Amino acid sequence: MSQKRILIVGGGLAGLITSLHLQRAGLSCTVVEKRSYPFHRVCGEYISNEVLPYLDWLNAFPSALEPSSIRRFQLTSTNGASAELPLDLGGFGVSRFALDHFLYRLAQQRGVRFMLEKEVTELRFSQDQFIAEISGDAFVADVVVGAFGKRSRLDKTLNRDFIHRHSPYVGVKYHLRLPGFPQDLISLHNFRNGYCGTSHVEGGVVNLCYLTHRDNVRSYGSLRAMEEAVLFRNPFLRDAFNRGTFLFEKPETINEISFETKAPVENHVLMCGDAAGMITPLCGNGMAIAMHSAKLISDHVIRFCESPSYTRKQLESDYAAAWKGQFATRLWAGRTIQRLFGGDLASNLAVTLARHLKPVANRLMKMTHGIPF
Ligand SMILES: Cc1cc2nc3c(=O)[nH]c(=O)nc-3n(C[C@H](O)[C@H](O)[C@H](O)COP(=O)(O)OP(=O)(O)OC[C@H]3O[C@@H](n4cnc5c(N)ncnc54)[C@H](O)[C@@H]3O)c2cc1C
């Protein structure tokens, strides 16, 4: 097998899993991550069990972290009407602080090279190779995997379409202790112009993470004022905020979260995870998609490295087709279902649907999820 130089930009789930897969196939690669592990990220931290066979195959399931096991789903409307459904596949809960650090250490032990606290600021492609600017130094690569998440300054330098349009979505995450919150439940609570997930991660800690519109925050002046005025109208959220012991000094926040369609290959860079396209968080499926796209990319890159007759053009068009076939409908379904969230009428309708038309609700949920891979 030819030793092509493989650069992975971004060490979130997509980048870390790609590195583990390539390393398992005997290919060396370098991961560049602008931060240093461990660190918190805005994320609901619920992972669909569809990833279990792949994590087992990679020998990378984080059992040492003792993730929670989640089997039931609760949906509440803005005024607190509630419905519950069993989850077909279910999932597990583990903090990104612990999970990403675990995968980083595993990859490092298995021989993946890391450049931490380094940022890729530019990627140029000419004469069949890339020159990456990494914190002022030049790095030459034959293959670049773009695993730099939902929004990066690289999206600007690559002049990607979606980056020119502002997105109004803001994400906020807390960790708390919430006595009595069931270990096996994930709840999705509506509030005006947003929704909030709560579920256990490891160590008896509950994740509370919400998505809202930036105008919702602006009109109340601060997150706390908005939470009291808007989120507290849902009795489940009022109870969580009033009874919970919050573990962060201040919440993790991000803005400009875009769910727009992106291209899975851009300027010859193979995009992975959120960099290729982000599913709406209510689906609880972004991390599974990040891992699944890491698998797709790795399979294609391995073929590119193994077979001299498999051209870059074929690699790019095959990967783009595989990505679209696997994920495009799920991302569309997520965007469509998100429209039912955050309104009084629509959220009550969604709860009624979940209560009385369980097969339809199950079908909608399935549309946003994949099958075990
Ligand atoms: C509010 C909210 C709730 C969510 N809840 C869930 C959930 O419960 N379940 C679920 O499955 N998904 C959820 N998601 C989605 C999930 O978080 C993402 O889909 C997942 O993190 C994508 O992983 P990634 O590796 O593509 O990106 P990230 O995890 O964002 O990793 C990208 C990495 O790239 C690094 N980086 C960026 N630019 C550069 C650069 N130029 N040079 C070097 N490094 C760079 C960043 O520092 C970062 O570490 C949620 C998302 C949001 C916003």
The ligand as an SDF file (V2000), in Angstrom:
LIG
                    3D

 53 58  0  0  0  0  0  0  0  0999 V2000
  -27.3480   22.2160   20.7370 C   0  0  0  0  0  0  0  0  0  0  0  0
  -26.8100   20.9320   20.1520 C   0  0  0  0  0  0  0  0  0  0  0  0
  -27.1690   19.7050   20.7090 C   0  0  0  0  0  0  0  0  0  0  0  0
  -26.7200   18.5000   20.1270 C   0  0  0  0  0  0  0  0  0  0  0  0
  -27.0690   17.3170   20.7090 N   0  0  0  0  0  0  0  0  0  0  0  0
  -26.6810   16.1400   20.1420 C   0  0  0  0  0  0  0  0  0  0  0  0
  -27.0390   14.8890   20.7260 C   0  0  0  0  0  0  0  0  0  0  0  0
  -27.6330   14.8050   21.7940 O   0  0  0  0  0  0  0  0  0  0  0  0
  -26.6670   13.7590   20.0670 N   0  0  0  0  0  0  0  0  0  0  0  0
  -25.9640   13.7790   18.8880 C   0  0  0  0  0  0  0  0  0  0  0  0
  -25.6760   12.7090   18.3410 O   0  0  0  0  0  0  0  0  0  0  0  0
  -25.5760   14.9580   18.3400 N   0  0  0  0  0  0  0  0  0  0  0  0
  -25.9080   16.1310   18.9430 C   0  0  0  0  0  0  0  0  0  0  0  0
  -25.4950   17.3220   18.4030 N   0  0  0  0  0  0  0  0  0  0  0  0
  -24.6530   17.2940   17.1920 C   0  0  0  0  0  0  0  0  0  0  0  0
  -23.2130   16.8820   17.5190 C   0  0  0  0  0  0  0  0  0  0  0  0
  -22.7020   17.6620   18.5600 O   0  0  0  0  0  0  0  0  0  0  0  0
  -22.3510   17.0760   16.2600 C   0  0  0  0  0  0  0  0  0  0  0  0
  -23.0260   16.5170   15.1570 O   0  0  0  0  0  0  0  0  0  0  0  0
  -20.9820   16.4120   16.4230 C   0  0  0  0  0  0  0  0  0  0  0  0
  -20.2740   17.0200   17.4540 O   0  0  0  0  0  0  0  0  0  0  0  0
  -20.1960   16.5140   15.1160 C   0  0  0  0  0  0  0  0  0  0  0  0
  -18.8680   16.1090   15.2990 O   0  0  0  0  0  0  0  0  0  0  0  0
  -17.7090   16.7040   14.3930 P   0  0  0  0  0  0  0  0  0  0  0  0
  -16.4960   15.9260   14.7170 O   0  0  0  0  0  0  0  0  0  0  0  0
  -18.1800   16.7980   12.9970 O   0  0  0  0  0  0  0  0  0  0  0  0
  -17.5410   18.2080   14.8760 O   0  0  0  0  0  0  0  0  0  0  0  0
  -16.9920   18.8170   16.3040 P   0  0  0  0  0  0  0  0  0  0  0  0
  -17.3070   17.8150   17.3550 O   0  0  0  0  0  0  0  0  0  0  0  0
  -17.5580   20.1530   16.3520 O   0  0  0  0  0  0  0  0  0  0  0  0
  -15.4340   18.8320   16.0750 O   0  0  0  0  0  0  0  0  0  0  0  0
  -14.7940   19.7120   15.1990 C   0  0  0  0  0  0  0  0  0  0  0  0
  -13.3940   20.0100   15.7440 C   0  0  0  0  0  0  0  0  0  0  0  0
  -12.6330   20.7070   14.7710 O   0  0  0  0  0  0  0  0  0  0  0  0
  -11.8140   21.6670   15.4420 C   0  0  0  0  0  0  0  0  0  0  0  0
  -11.4650   22.6840   14.4290 N   0  0  0  0  0  0  0  0  0  0  0  0
  -12.3020   23.5300   13.7700 C   0  0  0  0  0  0  0  0  0  0  0  0
  -11.6410   24.2700   12.8710 N   0  0  0  0  0  0  0  0  0  0  0  0
  -10.3470   23.8790   12.9560 C   0  0  0  0  0  0  0  0  0  0  0  0
   -9.1730   24.2890   12.2600 C   0  0  0  0  0  0  0  0  0  0  0  0
   -9.2270   25.1960   11.2990 N   0  0  0  0  0  0  0  0  0  0  0  0
   -7.9920   23.7260   12.6100 N   0  0  0  0  0  0  0  0  0  0  0  0
   -7.9480   22.7620   13.5990 C   0  0  0  0  0  0  0  0  0  0  0  0
   -9.0390   22.3390   14.2750 N   0  0  0  0  0  0  0  0  0  0  0  0
  -10.2210   22.8820   13.9500 C   0  0  0  0  0  0  0  0  0  0  0  0
  -12.6880   22.1680   16.5560 C   0  0  0  0  0  0  0  0  0  0  0  0
  -11.9370   22.7330   17.6230 O   0  0  0  0  0  0  0  0  0  0  0  0
  -13.4020   20.8870   16.9770 C   0  0  0  0  0  0  0  0  0  0  0  0
  -12.7450   20.2240   18.0260 O   0  0  0  0  0  0  0  0  0  0  0  0
  -25.9000   18.5370   18.9680 C   0  0  0  0  0  0  0  0  0  0  0  0
  -25.5140   19.7690   18.4340 C   0  0  0  0  0  0  0  0  0  0  0  0
  -25.9590   20.9560   19.0050 C   0  0  0  0  0  0  0  0  0  0  0  0
  -25.5410   22.2530   18.4050 C   0  0  0  0  0  0  0  0  0  0  0  0
  1  2  1  0
  2  3  1  0
  2 52  2  0
  3  4  2  0
  4  5  1  0
  4 50  1  0
  5  6  2  0
  6  7  1  0
  6 13  1  0
  7  8  2  0
  7  9  1  0
  9 10  1  0
 10 11  2  0
 10 12  1  0
 12 13  2  0
 13 14  1  0
 14 15  1  0
 14 50  1  0
 15 16  1  0
 16 17  1  0
 16 18  1  0
 18 19  1  0
 18 20  1  0
 20 21  1  0
 20 22  1  0
 22 23  1  0
 23 24  1  0
 24 25  2  0
 24 26  1  0
 24 27  1  0
 27 28  1  0
 28 29  2  0
 28 30  1  0
 28 31  1  0
 31 32  1  0
 32 33  1  0
 33 34  1  0
 33 48  1  0
 34 35  1  0
 35 36  1  0
 35 46  1  0
 36 37  1  0
 36 45  1  0
 37 38  2  0
 38 39  1  0
 39 40  1  0
 39 45  2  0
 40 41  1  0
 40 42  2  0
 42 43  1  0
 43 44  2  0
 44 45  1  0
 46 47  1  0
 46 48  1  0
 48 49  1  0
 50 51  2  0
 51 52  1  0
 52 53  1  0
M  END
$$$$
